[in-house]
Amino acid sequence: MSGHANEHATSLLRFVTCGSVDDGKSTLIGKLLLDTNSVYEDQLAALARDSKQFGTQGDALDPALLVDGLAAERAQGITIDVAYRYFATPERKFIVIDSPGHEQYTRNMVTGASNADLAVVLIDARKGVLQQTRRHCHVIALLGVESLVLAVNKMDLVDFDQAVFAKIDADFRSFAASLALTDCVSIPLSAFHGDNVCHASDAMAWYSGPTLLAHLHSVKAGERELGDQPLRFSVQWVNRPNAAFRGYSGRVLAGSLRVGDAVTVLPSRRETTVKQIVTWGDDSIEVATTGRSVTVVLSDEIDVGRGDLIVARNAPAQVADQFEADIVWMSDTPLVAGRGYLMKVGARTVSATLSEPKFRRNVDTFEQIAAKTLALNDIGVCVVTTAQPIAFDPYVEQHDTGSFIIIDRSTNETVAAGMIRFALRRSQNVHWQTLTVNRAARSSALGQTPRVLWLTGLSGAGKSTIANLVEKRLHAMGRHTYLLDGDNVRHGLCHDLGFTEADRVENIRRVSEVAKLMVDAGLIVIASFISPYAAERQMVREKFATDEFVEIFVDASLELAESRDPKGLYKKARRGELRNFTGIDAPYEAPVSPELRIDTANIDAVAAAEQIIEFLDRAG
Amino acid sequence: MDRNCFDHSKRLTDSRRFELAAACFRRIQQTYVPWSRTRDSSPKRRALPSARFYVLRCAHVLSRGTNPYACGASEAARSVQNSAMSLARDLPLHLQRLEDESIDIFREAVSECERPVLLYSIGKDSSVLLRLAQKAFYPSPLPFPLLHVDTTWKFREMIAFRAKIAAQPGIEMLVHRNPDALAAGINPFDHGSSRHTDEWKTQGLRQALNLHGFDCAFGGARRDEEASRAKERVFSHRTTAHQWEPRLQRPELWRLVNARKHAGESFRVFPLSNWTELDIWQYILHQQIEIVPLYFAAPRPVVRRDGIWIMVDDDRMRLEPKETPGIRRVRFRTLGCYPLSGAVESSATTVADIVEEVRASRQSERQGRAIDKDTAFSMERKKREGYF
């Protein structure tokens, strides 16, 4: 059983490779695979065939072709997405995260680095430390990758000259020190010929350090010594096979989980102890170490759900709803400050808004630049505000509880990656004042169910006319109402706002806060706003209780609305005198499932108002 | 203990013995009910059968033949004892990491999607996938059914194995055969491997997913299988037409999964993305996971075609003139439709033998697959069309 002893020692190291096509990155990875015997004979035969067809090395094997996957990129000769490769030695399994080096692909570099224990930055010995090298190192430092290898490639093209390497090494070290990257090693190599990749180079006898593979073996693998940190257990799934068992399935993100541990559940701050740790095949393990996926049973019957964090009671994570965070923008559609996005942190998804960036970073120098927004591949710092408080650690302390992604509500695209720097004091110090006379009391005094009737639709669809009629009817019925009209609020509450996407978002945010206060006061609020973006309407909806928000789609086709044109605005817009006019040069995202849709092509305003009153009667 | 365990034990083949040993092991697990309700309705644990109990039972079966999980027959009992006691405890670190990660993926997908399903292909990867799924939700039963997209051309031993898995408690096995392909009599001989695979597998899978409204399908694909898979996401987005659009794939950062989708869209989820063929075999060895006996070398009737051994599994196999099946000692590295699956000559009769063989092998496991060779980028094209 000696084979088993070896297997038990096997560890896992994930490393990201950064560099441009010209630096020979694909060649280096291909060489690592070839020299560790990770390439099968039939794949070698295919490589020989491909080398003749696509290769850049004449009839010789081109290791780069082993790792350039998709047909599209072979044709273009560049790598366009993050790819994963695998090789193993008896001591260690390696996952190579191959990240493209083109400058427009900061996104991919961040994605690759987010899961790496180590980074290999490639440079061409003939070119030395370039702007691109600095950019890669900035990202590596930002993402907190612990170890870095500078692979000085193509030494064969500088005659394996020690002086060339020494200069590059010195340049690089002074730069790396400025980024507080301490665990750095430079290795001179030739990926194509294999010098110092897996085998020590005869041509560079002056180099006494390890080969790349030897270094990859010696680096401490993964886990970043998280075992010494306080417990962080992320609850993914409530495990309830029957009434007698209630466990919480999740993963130990840091520290260790031990039976009897005093723990706190965040964000609810309820305290309990660990009663039992369950895994398949062993129903009562004593301890689950960092990285383990297990199921935990707690001593007390407390409310715990997906997304909660179980933490060490003596060293809990923080809880807040406003943070300063590093943001990497990953979408072609730029950031809209104030828009309602979704934020996924751990297993929890919450609504969140991002402020205008405090600054953007120059990706080459990392200097701070003033910015109004963040576009694809931009890196900046924003204030993030969540709809509910979340549990977190600063990213520098704990990656898995300090990282998040931002998701666009309408496209479901992952638009940004974020790293929490710190919570803003005001979110922890400003507490909600609980009022004695509450909404229920006010609502019952008025004898009505408070609601917001949100009329959305194109300009000229008839929103204002219908809203007026509805208010008149309700008033006549003895109801307490208030009408918020798009045009009117722009004279006061929102007079400082224009019609850009960002200003429209802020306009709706303010109106929704006012409507919320009025609903709190017990009123029936009729809000008449174009409100063209689905994301903002959703954000408004989430501010209210279920049934409190009634979305009414006043549906008129663009042709119909334009033919009515009561204020002559469409004509102006067509003449180019009005910019960002909804329906002409700004989009209108029609509601998919409104509570009520009014077809204004077939009924008039009076009938429409009647429809709304009927809806309210039915709703009670 | 089920009597069937010992039926026909007088004339056992190695593979049959292995099946029985595995079945016994499984039954021991099944008879253990972890939670029971007592009158005061407080949870009470029943004791896990001791490792000794397990070893006695297994050794009883194994003494009759070779243990496929041991290094040699003489070491069988000791090895089972070691394995039984180390089961789920001392996994090699890299396998423990891979297991934890796969379980994490299962739990995220089940939490974020409405109607998941596990695409069960009967092969070794599916066996590992199933075990990981059971681990992810234990002590709850699997929160999703298994789906096998059948082509009517699978090996008979695969179908028998599927029936055994389906008979396990807590397993719901759905089988779908494309009715159009059935009516048209699509087969690899008349229609070629490309059309055969498209009609039975690609179209069949789409039909089954649409029929049941599944919005998340777990698959056992690994990134190391083929170059075009190296960039596949763990959570792979599919359009309403089940197509893979590079543009719609999302970056996968840290452990954060974005599985949000519009109505009709779905995800293919690959919990084994970071596993290699060797990892799979080491895990099967360590965890004593039951696999189809076709993976073990045995004398089988085969013919040589295009440089690979094809097994004559039933009388539907069309032989070329002058072609006569001969008996060779072969095994399969991957399983599919029998006329399209190439066997390799091998003497590996235990999982440990296979681990050694894979470690030393100079041929990739896909060499025996006819479908890869159609065109240079055939897998990539098939993926875009919705094939796994």
Chai-1 contact restraints between the chains, C-beta under 6 A:
chainA,res_idxA,chainB,res_idxB,connection_type,confidence,min_distance_angstrom,max_distance_angstrom,comment,restraint_id
A,E7,B,P92,contact,1.0,0.0,6.0,A-B,restraint_1
A,H8,B,P92,contact,1.0,0.0,6.0,A-B,restraint_2
A,T10,B,P92,contact,1.0,0.0,6.0,A-B,restraint_3
A,T10,B,H94,contact,1.0,0.0,6.0,A-B,restraint_4
A,S11,B,L93,contact,1.0,0.0,6.0,A-B,restraint_5
A,L12,B,H94,contact,1.0,0.0,6.0,A-B,restraint_6
A,L12,B,R97,contact,1.0,0.0,6.0,A-B,restraint_7
A,Y40,B,R362,contact,1.0,0.0,6.0,A-B,restraint_8
A,Y40,B,Q363,contact,1.0,0.0,6.0,A-B,restraint_9
A,Y40,B,S364,contact,1.0,0.0,6.0,A-B,restraint_10
A,E41,B,R362,contact,1.0,0.0,6.0,A-B,restraint_11
A,E41,B,Q363,contact,1.0,0.0,6.0,A-B,restraint_12
A,D42,B,Q363,contact,1.0,0.0,6.0,A-B,restraint_13
A,D42,B,S364,contact,1.0,0.0,6.0,A-B,restraint_14
A,D42,B,Q367,contact,1.0,0.0,6.0,A-B,restraint_15
A,Q43,B,S364,contact,1.0,0.0,6.0,A-B,restraint_16
A,G69,B,A227,contact,1.0,0.0,6.0,A-B,restraint_17
A,G69,B,S228,contact,1.0,0.0,6.0,A-B,restraint_18
A,G69,B,A230,contact,1.0,0.0,6.0,A-B,restraint_19
A,G69,B,K231,contact,1.0,0.0,6.0,A-B,restraint_20
A,A71,B,F377,contact,1.0,0.0,6.0,A-B,restraint_21
A,A71,B,E380,contact,1.0,0.0,6.0,A-B,restraint_22
A,D81,B,K231,contact,1.0,0.0,6.0,A-B,restraint_23
A,A83,B,A230,contact,1.0,0.0,6.0,A-B,restraint_24
A,A83,B,K231,contact,1.0,0.0,6.0,A-B,restraint_25
A,Y84,B,R223,contact,1.0,0.0,6.0,A-B,restraint_26
A,Y84,B,A230,contact,1.0,0.0,6.0,A-B,restraint_27
A,Y86,B,D224,contact,1.0,0.0,6.0,A-B,restraint_28
A,Y86,B,T276,contact,1.0,0.0,6.0,A-B,restraint_29
A,K93,B,H94,contact,1.0,0.0,6.0,A-B,restraint_30
A,I95,B,N274,contact,1.0,0.0,6.0,A-B,restraint_31
A,T111,B,P251,contact,1.0,0.0,6.0,A-B,restraint_32
A,T111,B,L253,contact,1.0,0.0,6.0,A-B,restraint_33
A,S114,B,L253,contact,1.0,0.0,6.0,A-B,restraint_34
A,S114,B,W254,contact,1.0,0.0,6.0,A-B,restraint_35
A,Q236,B,R107,contact,1.0,0.0,6.0,A-B,restraint_36
A,W237,B,R107,contact,1.0,0.0,6.0,A-B,restraint_37
A,W237,B,S111,contact,1.0,0.0,6.0,A-B,restraint_38
A,N239,B,S140,contact,1.0,0.0,6.0,A-B,restraint_39
A,P241,B,P139,contact,1.0,0.0,6.0,A-B,restraint_40
A,P241,B,S140,contact,1.0,0.0,6.0,A-B,restraint_41
A,A244,B,W35,contact,1.0,0.0,6.0,A-B,restraint_42
A,A244,B,R37,contact,1.0,0.0,6.0,A-B,restraint_43
A,A244,B,P43,contact,1.0,0.0,6.0,A-B,restraint_44
A,F245,B,W35,contact,1.0,0.0,6.0,A-B,restraint_45
A,F245,B,P43,contact,1.0,0.0,6.0,A-B,restraint_46
A,S249,B,R107,contact,1.0,0.0,6.0,A-B,restraint_47
A,R251,B,D104,contact,1.0,0.0,6.0,A-B,restraint_48
A,W280,B,K135,contact,1.0,0.0,6.0,A-B,restraint_49
A,W280,B,Y138,contact,1.0,0.0,6.0,A-B,restraint_50
A,G281,B,L87,contact,1.0,0.0,6.0,A-B,restraint_51
A,G281,B,A88,contact,1.0,0.0,6.0,A-B,restraint_52
A,D282,B,A88,contact,1.0,0.0,6.0,A-B,restraint_53
A,D283,B,P34,contact,1.0,0.0,6.0,A-B,restraint_54
A,G291,B,D100,contact,1.0,0.0,6.0,A-B,restraint_55
A,R292,B,D100,contact,1.0,0.0,6.0,A-B,restraint_56
A,S293,B,D100,contact,1.0,0.0,6.0,A-B,restraint_57
A,S293,B,I103,contact,1.0,0.0,6.0,A-B,restraint_58
A,S293,B,D104,contact,1.0,0.0,6.0,A-B,restraint_59
A,R306,B,S111,contact,1.0,0.0,6.0,A-B,restraint_60
A,M330,B,P251,contact,1.0,0.0,6.0,A-B,restraint_61
A,K344,B,L256,contact,1.0,0.0,6.0,A-B,restraint_62
A,S403,B,W254,contact,1.0,0.0,6.0,A-B,restraint_63
A,I405,B,L253,contact,1.0,0.0,6.0,A-B,restraint_64
A,I405,B,L256,contact,1.0,0.0,6.0,A-B,restraint_65
A,I407,B,N258,contact,1.0,0.0,6.0,A-B,restraint_66
A,N412,B,R260,contact,1.0,0.0,6.0,A-B,restraint_67
A,N412,B,K261,contact,1.0,0.0,6.0,A-B,restraint_68
A,T414,B,R250,contact,1.0,0.0,6.0,A-B,restraint_69
A,T414,B,P251,contact,1.0,0.0,6.0,A-B,restraint_70
A,T414,B,N258,contact,1.0,0.0,6.0,A-B,restraint_71
A,A417,B,L253,contact,1.0,0.0,6.0,A-B,restraint_72
